[in-house]
Amino acid sequence: MHTDGYYQDVARGLLELGVDSILIKDPAGLLVPDRIKTLVPALKAIAGNVPLELHSHSLSGMAEPCYLEAARLGVDVLHTASHPLASGASLPPTEYCVRHLHKEGLVSDVSLADLAEMEEYFTDVAHRHGFPVAVPHRYDPDLYRHQVPGGMISNLRNDLARMGMQDRLEQILEEAAQVRVDLGYPILVSPFAQFIVTQAMLNVLQGRRYKTMPTEVQLYLLGGYGRLPGQPLPELMDRAIEELGQEPVDARPGERIPAALPALRRERGPFDTDDDLLLAACYTDSELAPLFGARPWAPLPSGSPVVRLLAELAASDLREAAISGHGLRLSLRR
């Protein structure tokens, strides 16, 4: 059901809302170059002057060639990551894209020298703190069967390990593919990925499909989280209507929820900026107190190496000085 025409209809709806850009988001890294060759031109024909962006994860090893193909076909923005933080469940490396696109005459304003400096910094951070660095993934046919994003698979693997059921992982992922079809092809991002995997786990562990159906799955079927992309199984719809005692929702889900910002302004305001308002919408006062109540930096002791260095520089004839080291970057100019 996910044809070029389907995505063109979605793009038209976004343009009617007055969006500033249209984003192709591929959290499970499912796109392949052949799909890009039809999808990007179809969306460019609808988007007009509105920028078209691409965001794909490298789980299947296909994101990099997809990015190069998409740029050739006119995608305006590619979402990438610095090399130590890229690949695998992350985004394609920025350096890779800039270098190979430059060879094809597609030049960006991003400096390879600056990217190298960034790569060196984050690699050093990883080594000092014991973080893993980028590991490219190979093509994985299983990913195209279950389509579950890597982060969700990691969480599922950990949950099954706690229950001593690691051997059921492949079975649950296989069931997730069928559950997604049964529910009308919900997109596999939060919270819908959790709905699908939870339902698949229940189906496998209970030995019978839909013996238990979580309330969240039933609300999804009734439109409580928005319009369904496809048609779910009629028997699942009937069961959700019966067990929840309500009919499917036709209106936009947000219209059924009281506006939150007026109460937020009244109960926790006034706010100096919209940024402060948005922070309050996402965090409690106790979580924000350390941020807004942070004390100024304490003065450095007079004999500290940094103070002595600054004093020597101030007494010199140097007009400019730049110092870089582990965890420190200092730039001075008279």
N, C-alpha and C positions, 0 to 999 in steps of 0.2 A: 504493500500500500504506500510505501514511502517513495513515490515517484518524483520526477522533476516538477510535474504539475502540482503535486501536493505541496512541495516546498515553495513554489511560486505563489500559491494561495496564501500560505503563511506570511510570505514576504509582503504581499499586498496588504494584509491585515496590519502588519507592523508599520507600513508606510502611512496608512490611514491614521495611525496613532501619532504620527509626526516624529518618528524616531530619528536619531542623529546618525545611526549606522545599523547595519544588519550583520549579525554574527553567525557563522556556521560553527556550531560547537559540537565537538566529537569527543566526549569524555572517555569513551572506551577505546579510542584509536582504531575505529572500524573502517575509515575511509581508505580507498585504494585509488591509484592514479586514474584508472578507467572511469571510476565514478565521478571524480573531480572533473573530467573532460566534458561531462554533460551537465553536472550540477552547477558549476561556477558560471558558465555562459547563460544558463537558464535564469539564475538569480541576477546576474549583471543586467540582463534584458529588462528585469522588473525594477531593479534598484535605481537605475538612472545615475544621477549624480551623488546619491547617498553611498558612502563608503561601504565596501563589503570586506568583512574580516574573517579570518580562519583561525580556529583554536582546536588543535588536535593533540592527543597524547600519544606517546611513542610506544604504547604497549605491544603493538603488532610489528613494529619495525617499519611501518608503512607511512608514518607521518612525514618523515623527511622528504621522500619522493613526492608525496602529495603536496607539500608546501611549495616545492620547486615548480610543479605543474600548475598549481593554483596561481602563483605569481606570474607565470607566463600568460595565463588566461585573464589577468586583470584584477586579481584580488588586491585590495589596497593595503591591508594590514595583516601581518602574520604574528601570532602570539608565540614567543620563544622564551628560552631561559638561558642564563649563563651556563657555560659548559659543565661545571661541577654539579650544578643543580638540575641538569637537563636529562633527557632520555628516560627510558623505562616508563614508569607511571607519570612522569613529568612531560614537559614540552620539548620539542626539538631544540637543539643548541642554536643560539643566536649566531655564533661564529660560523657554523656550518652553512646556515642559510645565507648570511652576508657574503661569504667567500664564493659559494657556487653561483649565486644569483649575479654577483659582480662579473663573473666570467661570461655570463650570458647577456651582459649589457644592462642588467636591472640593478641600478645603483641606489643605495640608501645613504642617508646622512650618518649612519652609524660607523664609527671609527674602529677598524680592526685593532689598532693599538690600544684604544680605550677598553675594548672587549678583552684583550689579553691581560690588561691590568686587573680588570674585574675577575677574570678567571683565576689569576694568581692569588688574589685576595681570598676568594671563597674556597679555593683549594687549601689554602693555609688554615682558614677557619675550620674546615672539615678535619684536617689532620690534627690540629690542636685540641679539638673537642670530641674526636672520635666519631664524627659523622661519616656516613658513606658518601662516596662521590658517584657520579653518573655511571650507569652500566647499561649499554645499549641492549635492547631486546631483539630476539629473532621473531620471524613470522610465526604466529601461533594459530593454526586452523581452529582450535577449540574456542578461541575468543570469538570467532564469527558464529559459533553455534549458540553459546549462552549469552554473549554480549554484555556481561557484567563487568563494570569498571574495576580496575586493579585495586583501588582503595577498598571497595566493598568486598572483594575477594580476600584481601588481607584481614579485614575485620571478621569475616566468616571463618577463615582458617583459625584465627585466635579463639573465637567462640567455640568452635568444634574441639579444639585442643583442650580447652578447659573442661569440656564434657567427656573427653576421652573418645571422641567420635571422628578423629581426623580422616578415617577411611571412608567417610560418607561424603567428602567434599565433592568429588566428581559427580556423584549421583545427584546431589542437591543442585549443582550448576546445570546439569542436564535437565532437571525438573524445572529450573528457573526459566529456561527457554520456552517450555510449554506453558508455564503460568503466564508469561508475558503475552503469548498469543491469546490465551483464554481471557485476559483482562483488556484486550483491545489495544495492544502495543503501546503501553505507557513508556515515556522516555526513561531511560535508565540513569537518572540522576536523583540526588536526594530531593524529597523523601521517597520517591517512587521505587528506586532501586532497593531500598530497605523493605518496602511493602512486598515486592516480588520475591526477594530472597527469603524473607520471613515466611511467606506463604509456601514457598518451595520447601523450606526446611520442615515446616509442619506436615506437608504432604508426605515427605519421605519418612520422617521419624514416626508418624502416626500410621503409616502403612495404607492410607486411603486419601485420595485427593479431596481437599476441601471439607474434611471432617470438621475442622475448625477453620473459621474465616475471621481474622482480626477485624475489629471495628474500623480501623483505618482503611483496610482494603474495601470494605463495604461502602464507606463514605466516598472513596475514590470512584467506585462504580456508579454511584448516584450523582456524580458531578460535584462533590463537595470540595474538590481540589482543582476544578476547572474542567473544560471540555475534553472529552475523551477523543484521542486520535482515531481509533477504530471501534468496531462493534465488539463488545464482550459477549461471552456465552449467555444466551437468554436465561438459562437456569440460574446462573450466578446473579444476574440482575434481579430476578424474581425473589431469590433468597435474601438479597440485601434489602429489598423493599419490605419484605415480610418481617425480617428480624430487627430492622431499625425502625419500622413503623413510619416510614416517610417515602414520598415520591421523589424521583430524580429532580435535581436542581437545574433549572434553565438559566437563571441569572448568573452574572459574574460572582464568584464566591466572595470577593471582597465587599460586595454590596450587602452581604449578610452579616458583616462584622462592624460593630460601632467604630467610628473614627478614633484612633488612639492618640493623635498628636494634641488635640485640645486638652484632654485630661492630663497629658504629660506636661504640657506647658503650665497648666493650672497647679498641679500637685508638686512638680519638681523644678519649675522655672523660677524666675525668668532666666533665659539663656543669652549669653553675650553674642553667640554666633550660631548659625545653622549646624556647624560641625559639633558644637557642644550639645545641641538638641539631638542630633543623630546618635551621639555617644550615649546620651541618657536613654535613648530608645532601645539601645542594645545591651546596656550594662546597668547594674544596680549602683546606688550611691556608695555602698561600701567598696565596690570594685573600682569606682572612679576616684574615690578620695585620695589614694596615693598619687594619682596622676595630677589632679588639680591642686593637691596640697603638698606637692613635692617641694622640698627646701632647695634653695640655690646651692650651686656647687660650693663646697668649702674651699677656702683659699689654700693653695699649696704651701707647704713649709718652705721657709726662705732658703734652706740648704738643699732642696730637692734638685735632682739632675735637670728637670725641665726648666726650673727657675734659673739655674746657673746658665743653661744653654741660652735662654732668652736674653739674659743680661749680657752675655758675650756677643750675641748677634746685635743687640741694640748699640753696643759700643763700637761695633765694626763699621766699615764703610760700605757694606753690602746694601744694594738697593732691593734685592729680592733674595729669598731663601726658601727652599722646599726640602723637607726631610720626610722620609718614608721608612717605616719599620713595622715590626709585628704589632698590630693593634694601634698604630699611631701614624697619622699623616698630618703634617704641619706645613702650612704655606704662609709666608709673611711677605709683605710688600710695603715699602715706605711711601 
